[in-house]
Amino acid sequence: MKDVVILGAGLTALTTAHHLKKSAVDFVLLEKADRVGGVINTITDQGYVYEEGPNSGVFGNVEVLRLFEDLKGDCELETANDNVKKRYVMKNGKWEALPSSLMTAVKTPLFTLKDKLRILGEPFRKAGKNPEETLADMVKRRLGLSFLDYAIDPFILGVYAGDPNRLVPKYALPKLYNLEQKYGSFIKGSFRKKFEPKTDEEKLVTRDVFSVNGGLSYMTDALLTKIGKDNIRLGIMDIEVKPVENHYVVSYIDQKGVKVDLETRKVISTIGAHQLDKVLTFIDQKSLSVITALHYTKVIQVVLGFDNWKGMNLDAFGGLVPFKEKRDILGVLFMSALFKNRAPKDGALFSIFLGGVRRPDIYKLPDVKIVSIVEKEICATMKINDFNPDLIKIIRHEYAIPQYEADSGERFRLIEEVENQYPGLIIGGNLRNGIGMADRILQGRMLADKALFEIK
């Protein structure tokens, strides 16, 4: 009899397990892959260090700071350099710096004069009353169409690979939604929040971009060290959970092909919504179908390395391409310009993203066509004449990023209903509580706390 069984071994699960280990809980973590980390996976190749999953995180809450404090000595935090403060957005085939202040927003060529005036008037507009309003409608109402097209749309492409016409701020961007609901304005709310009292710890939540020396896998490896390999089962298949009286039986096939039954008081799931119907078969199909219907976007990441870069000056976080520009890429991250030792001296490392909600056709293209698209786009936008990368890798993510759209409220409600119906079952993962690394770390703490409260 285990106190807790955790399903999955991504960042959420590892953070959960870390906190349970600190509290001396008897748990086991089950993972079908042969390694921990989930989509986080750092690769070193030919002098380049690149990520197959998320490329960086953000100091978005105190739990990120606390986790790295716990991991001190096992991995070394790296904060992105000052290039991260500058971000490009493409307009008419040319990179323009995204405004970083009210004054630069007034001067930028990205927005029309009409919308610049709307920006100045934003603090005086009434708050919206429709909690299901889409992001596109909210932004057009408060800031104007050009702000949607050349600020919000590229931002959403960079974070969600999504569509502002489908994402609902209440679920996808709750901090933005709450600014309007609490303060009546984005600008007014941002200003007033700066003067609200904060603890010393909260003052350290800078929203700086971070990675780890050597890559993000060093973070998940450090968590593995803290958790202990004896508490993890890798390479398992056919996981199924069944409630039995006042506990659960978790069945699976181990690496040797042997069926194993584990009895446990608590089950914490961190796996994707699309996998739940195979694991939680005891939940009624009507509720489960709503939860598993979560829309995931398909994304292709192309990693390019140049031993001797001779293109444009890489003085920014990267560049985002608004959908209105009608190009075949979502954006480019200048990874070697942000973090140390990601490329050979005088070289450059890029992550280029394609696909997303509005271009599902691209995901179906063969690798040779993907390379052709990237060659065309990079030569046109990055000031290079010859496309001869020294490193090129294509990484496909079929279930890349969950989309928090209009069905999210019903999904969240049903998850809570299922948890109430089956005490001891806790459903986490990126199907709720946000998609960023900071969100996953925070949720890991929340899942552990919930399990600990119920155990006590």
C-alpha positions in Angstrom: 0.0 0.0 0.0 1.5 3.3 -1.2 0.4 6.6 0.1 0.4 8.2 -3.4 0.9 7.0 -7.0 1.9 9.8 -9.4 1.1 9.2 -13.1 3.6 10.9 -15.5 7.2 12.2 -15.0 7.1 15.7 -16.6 7.9 18.8 -14.7 4.5 18.8 -12.8 4.9 15.3 -11.6 8.6 15.7 -10.6 7.8 18.9 -8.6 4.9 17.0 -6.9 7.1 14.1 -6.1 9.8 16.4 -4.8 7.4 18.0 -2.3 6.1 14.6 -1.2 9.6 13.3 -0.7 10.4 16.3 1.6 7.3 15.4 3.6 8.4 11.7 3.9 5.4 10.4 2.0 5.6 6.8 0.6 5.0 7.3 -3.1 5.9 5.9 -6.5 6.0 7.7 -9.9 5.0 5.8 -13.0 6.2 6.9 -16.5 5.9 5.1 -19.9 9.0 6.7 -21.3 12.5 5.5 -20.4 13.5 8.9 -18.9 12.0 11.6 -16.7 11.3 15.2 -17.8 8.4 14.8 -20.2 8.8 17.2 -23.1 11.8 18.8 -21.4 14.8 17.3 -23.1 18.2 19.0 -23.7 20.4 17.7 -26.6 24.1 18.4 -27.0 25.3 18.0 -30.6 28.3 19.3 -32.6 29.0 22.1 -30.0 25.3 23.1 -29.8 23.0 22.8 -26.8 19.3 22.9 -27.7 16.0 22.0 -26.2 13.5 19.6 -27.8 10.7 21.0 -25.6 10.3 24.4 -23.9 13.3 26.6 -24.5 13.0 28.7 -21.4 10.9 29.6 -18.4 9.8 32.7 -16.6 10.0 33.7 -12.9 6.3 34.0 -12.7 5.7 33.0 -9.1 7.5 32.3 -5.8 7.3 28.6 -6.2 9.9 28.8 -9.0 12.3 30.6 -6.7 11.7 28.1 -3.9 12.2 25.1 -6.2 15.6 26.4 -7.5 16.6 27.1 -3.9 15.9 23.4 -3.1 17.9 22.3 -6.1 20.9 24.6 -5.4 24.1 22.6 -5.8 22.5 20.1 -8.2 21.7 22.5 -11.0 22.8 26.1 -11.7 20.1 28.6 -12.6 20.9 30.8 -15.7 19.0 34.1 -16.3 18.7 35.3 -19.9 20.9 38.3 -20.7 19.6 41.8 -21.6 18.8 40.8 -25.2 15.6 39.2 -23.8 14.2 42.7 -23.2 14.0 43.4 -26.9 11.5 41.4 -29.0 10.8 41.7 -32.7 7.5 41.6 -34.5 7.3 41.4 -38.3 5.4 43.9 -40.3 5.4 44.1 -44.0 8.4 41.7 -44.1 10.5 43.8 -41.7 11.3 43.3 -38.1 10.1 46.0 -35.8 10.8 46.2 -32.0 7.8 45.4 -29.9 7.0 48.4 -27.7 8.0 48.0 -24.1 6.4 51.1 -22.6 3.5 53.5 -23.2 5.8 56.0 -24.9 7.3 53.4 -27.3 3.7 52.2 -28.1 2.8 55.7 -29.2 5.9 55.9 -31.5 5.9 52.4 -33.0 5.0 51.8 -36.7 3.3 48.6 -35.6 0.0 50.4 -34.6 -2.3 52.8 -36.5 -2.7 56.4 -35.3 -6.3 55.6 -34.4 -5.2 52.7 -32.1 -2.4 54.7 -30.5 -5.1 57.2 -29.4 -7.1 54.2 -28.2 -4.2 53.0 -26.1 -4.0 56.5 -24.4 -7.7 56.2 -23.7 -7.6 52.6 -22.4 -7.6 53.4 -18.7 -11.0 55.2 -19.1 -13.0 52.4 -20.8 -15.5 50.3 -18.9 -14.6 46.7 -18.0 -16.2 44.0 -20.0 -19.1 42.0 -18.6 -18.8 38.8 -20.6 -16.6 36.2 -18.8 -16.5 34.0 -22.0 -15.3 36.9 -24.2 -12.5 35.9 -26.6 -9.1 37.5 -26.4 -9.6 39.0 -29.8 -12.8 40.7 -28.9 -11.4 42.0 -25.6 -8.3 43.5 -27.2 -10.3 45.1 -30.1 -12.6 46.6 -27.5 -9.9 48.0 -25.3 -6.9 48.7 -27.6 -7.9 48.4 -31.3 -7.4 46.0 -34.2 -3.8 46.9 -35.0 -2.8 46.2 -31.4 -4.5 42.8 -31.8 -2.8 42.1 -35.1 0.8 43.2 -34.2 1.1 42.8 -30.4 -1.4 40.3 -29.0 -1.6 37.9 -32.0 2.2 37.4 -32.3 2.4 37.0 -28.5 -0.3 34.3 -28.5 1.5 32.6 -31.4 4.7 32.6 -29.3 3.0 31.2 -26.2 0.1 29.1 -27.3 0.6 28.8 -31.0 -3.0 29.6 -30.8 -5.8 31.9 -32.2 -6.9 35.0 -30.2 -10.4 34.4 -31.8 -10.7 31.1 -29.8 -8.7 31.7 -26.6 -10.7 33.0 -23.6 -8.7 35.3 -21.3 -10.5 34.2 -18.2 -8.9 30.7 -18.7 -5.9 31.3 -20.9 -4.7 34.6 -19.5 -6.3 35.0 -16.1 -3.9 37.7 -14.9 -4.8 39.9 -17.8 -8.5 39.1 -17.4 -8.3 40.0 -13.7 -6.6 43.3 -14.4 -9.6 44.5 -16.2 -12.1 43.0 -13.8 -10.4 44.2 -10.6 -9.0 47.6 -11.8 -11.1 48.3 -14.8 -8.1 48.7 -17.1 -4.9 46.9 -18.2 -2.8 50.0 -17.9 -4.4 51.3 -14.7 -4.2 47.8 -13.1 -0.6 47.3 -14.1 0.3 50.7 -12.6 -1.6 50.1 -9.3 -0.2 46.6 -8.8 3.3 48.1 -8.7 2.4 49.9 -5.5 0.6 47.1 -3.7 2.4 45.7 -0.7 4.5 42.6 -1.4 6.5 40.2 0.8 10.3 40.1 0.4 9.8 36.8 -1.5 7.2 38.2 -3.8 9.5 41.1 -4.7 11.9 38.5 -6.2 9.2 37.4 -8.8 10.7 39.5 -11.6 9.3 37.7 -14.6 12.8 37.3 -15.9 13.4 34.6 -18.4 15.5 31.7 -17.2 17.1 28.4 -18.1 19.7 26.2 -16.5 23.4 26.0 -17.2 23.8 23.2 -19.7 20.1 23.1 -20.5 16.8 22.4 -18.8 17.4 18.7 -18.5 19.8 19.5 -15.7 16.8 20.8 -13.7 14.8 17.6 -14.2 17.9 15.5 -13.5 18.3 17.4 -10.3 14.7 16.7 -9.3 15.4 13.0 -10.1 18.3 13.1 -7.7 16.1 14.7 -5.0 13.3 12.2 -5.5 15.4 9.1 -5.7 15.4 6.6 -8.6 13.9 4.0 -6.2 10.7 6.0 -6.2 10.3 6.0 -10.0 9.2 3.3 -12.5 10.2 4.0 -16.1 9.3 2.2 -19.4 6.0 0.9 -18.2 2.9 0.2 -20.3 -0.9 -0.1 -20.1 -1.5 1.9 -16.9 -5.1 1.5 -15.6 -6.6 2.9 -12.4 -9.5 1.3 -10.6 -11.3 2.4 -7.4 -11.6 -0.5 -4.8 -13.5 0.2 -1.6 -11.6 3.1 0.1 -8.4 3.0 -2.1 -7.2 2.5 -5.6 -5.5 -0.3 -7.6 -3.1 0.9 -10.2 -2.2 -1.8 -12.7 0.6 -1.7 -15.3 3.0 -3.8 -17.3 6.7 -3.3 -16.3 9.8 -3.3 -18.5 10.0 -7.1 -18.2 6.5 -7.6 -19.4 5.2 -8.5 -15.9 1.8 -7.2 -14.8 2.1 -5.2 -11.5 -0.8 -4.2 -9.2 -0.2 -1.3 -6.8 -2.6 -0.4 -4.0 -2.6 3.3 -3.1 -4.6 5.7 -1.0 -4.1 8.6 -3.5 -3.6 8.8 -7.3 -2.3 12.0 -8.8 -2.6 12.2 -12.6 -0.4 14.6 -14.5 -0.8 13.0 -17.9 -2.3 14.7 -21.0 -6.1 15.0 -21.3 -5.9 12.9 -24.5 -4.6 9.9 -22.5 -7.1 9.9 -19.6 -9.7 7.7 -21.2 -7.3 4.8 -21.4 -6.2 5.2 -17.7 -9.3 6.4 -15.8 -11.7 4.0 -17.4 -14.0 4.0 -14.3 -15.1 7.6 -14.9 -18.5 8.0 -16.7 -17.9 8.5 -20.4 -20.0 11.7 -20.7 -17.8 13.5 -18.2 -14.6 12.0 -19.4 -15.3 12.9 -23.1 -15.6 16.6 -22.2 -12.3 16.4 -20.3 -10.4 14.5 -23.1 -11.8 16.8 -25.8 -9.3 19.4 -24.9 -7.9 20.9 -28.1 -4.1 20.5 -28.4 -2.3 22.3 -31.2 0.3 20.6 -33.4 3.7 22.4 -33.6 7.0 21.7 -35.4 10.2 23.0 -34.0 13.2 23.3 -36.3 16.6 23.8 -34.7 19.2 25.5 -36.8 22.9 25.9 -36.0 25.4 28.0 -37.9 29.1 27.7 -37.0 29.9 31.1 -38.4 26.8 33.4 -38.4 26.8 36.2 -41.0 23.2 37.3 -40.9 21.4 40.0 -39.0 22.6 41.2 -35.6 21.1 38.9 -33.0 20.2 41.5 -30.3 16.9 40.3 -29.2 14.9 37.4 -27.7 13.7 36.6 -31.2 11.1 37.5 -33.7 7.4 36.7 -33.9 5.4 36.6 -37.1 1.8 37.8 -36.9 -0.8 35.7 -38.8 -1.7 38.7 -40.8 1.8 38.6 -42.4 0.8 35.4 -44.2 4.1 33.7 -43.7 4.8 30.0 -43.0 6.5 30.3 -39.7 5.3 31.4 -36.3 8.5 32.9 -35.1 12.2 32.5 -34.4 14.0 32.4 -31.0 17.7 33.6 -31.0 18.8 31.0 -28.4 22.5 31.6 -28.6 21.9 35.3 -28.0 20.1 34.6 -24.7 22.1 32.0 -22.9 25.8 31.1 -22.7 27.5 28.2 -24.5 24.5 27.3 -26.7 26.6 27.5 -29.9 30.3 27.5 -31.0 32.1 30.8 -30.8 31.0 33.1 -33.6 28.1 30.7 -34.3 24.4 31.0 -33.8 21.6 28.7 -32.6 17.9 29.2 -33.5 14.6 27.6 -32.8 12.0 28.1 -35.5 8.4 27.2 -35.0 5.8 26.2 -37.6 2.2 25.0 -37.5 -0.2 26.0 -34.7 -3.9 26.3 -34.5 -4.4 28.2 -37.8 -1.9 26.2 -39.8 -2.5 22.5 -39.1 -1.7 21.7 -42.7 2.0 22.4 -42.1 2.3 19.6 -39.5 1.4 17.1 -42.2 4.2 18.1 -44.5 7.3 15.9 -44.9 10.6 16.9 -43.5 12.0 17.9 -46.9 9.2 20.4 -47.4 9.7 21.7 -43.8 13.3 22.4 -44.5 12.4 24.1 -47.8 10.0 26.4 -45.9 12.5 27.3 -43.3 15.2 28.0 -45.9 12.9 30.4 -47.7 11.7 32.2 -44.5 15.1 32.5 -42.9 16.8 33.8 -46.0 14.0 36.4 -46.4 13.9 37.6 -42.8 17.4 37.0 -41.3 19.6 38.7 -44.0 21.5 35.6 -45.1 22.2 34.8 -48.8 23.3 31.1 -48.4 21.3 28.6 -46.4 24.0 26.2 -45.2 23.3 25.4 -41.6 25.8 23.2 -39.8 23.0 21.7 -37.6 19.4 21.1 -38.5 16.9 19.1 -36.5 13.2 18.7 -36.9 11.1 18.0 -33.8 7.4 17.3 -34.1 4.9 17.8 -31.2 1.5 16.3 -32.0 0.1 17.3 -28.6 2.2 20.5 -28.2 0.1 23.1 -26.3 -3.4 22.8 -24.8 -5.8 25.6 -25.9 -7.8 27.2 -23.1 -10.9 28.0 -25.2 -14.6 28.5 -24.5 -15.0 24.8 -23.3 -12.5 25.3 -20.5 -14.9 26.4 -17.8 -17.0 23.2 -18.3 -13.8 21.1 -18.3 -12.6 22.6 -15.1 -16.0 22.1 -13.4 -16.2 18.4 -14.4 -12.6 17.8 -13.2 -13.6 19.1 -9.8 -16.9 17.1 -9.9 -15.0 13.9 -10.7 -12.5 14.5 -7.9 -15.4 15.0 -5.4 -17.0 11.8 -6.7 -13.8 9.8 -6.2 -12.0 11.0 -3.1 -8.2 10.4 -3.4 -8.2 11.0 -7.2 -6.4 14.2 -8.0 -6.2 15.4 -11.7 -3.5 17.8 -12.7 -1.3 18.4 -15.7 -1.5 21.2 -18.3 -5.2 20.6 -18.9 -5.7 23.1 -16.1 -3.9 25.9 -14.1 -1.7 27.1 -17.1 0.8 25.9 -19.6 4.1 27.6 -18.7 6.9 26.1 -16.7 6.1 28.4 -13.7 2.5 27.2 -13.9 3.6 23.6 -13.8 5.9 24.2 -10.9 3.2 25.9 -8.9 0.7 23.2 -9.7 3.1 20.6 -8.6 3.2 22.2 -5.2 -0.6 22.5 -5.1 -1.0 18.8 -6.0 1.4 17.7 -3.3 -0.3 20.0 -0.7 -3.7 18.6 -1.6 -2.5 15.0 -1.3 -0.7 15.8 2.0 -3.8 17.5 3.5 -6.0 14.5 2.6 -3.5 12.0 3.9 -3.3 13.8 7.3 
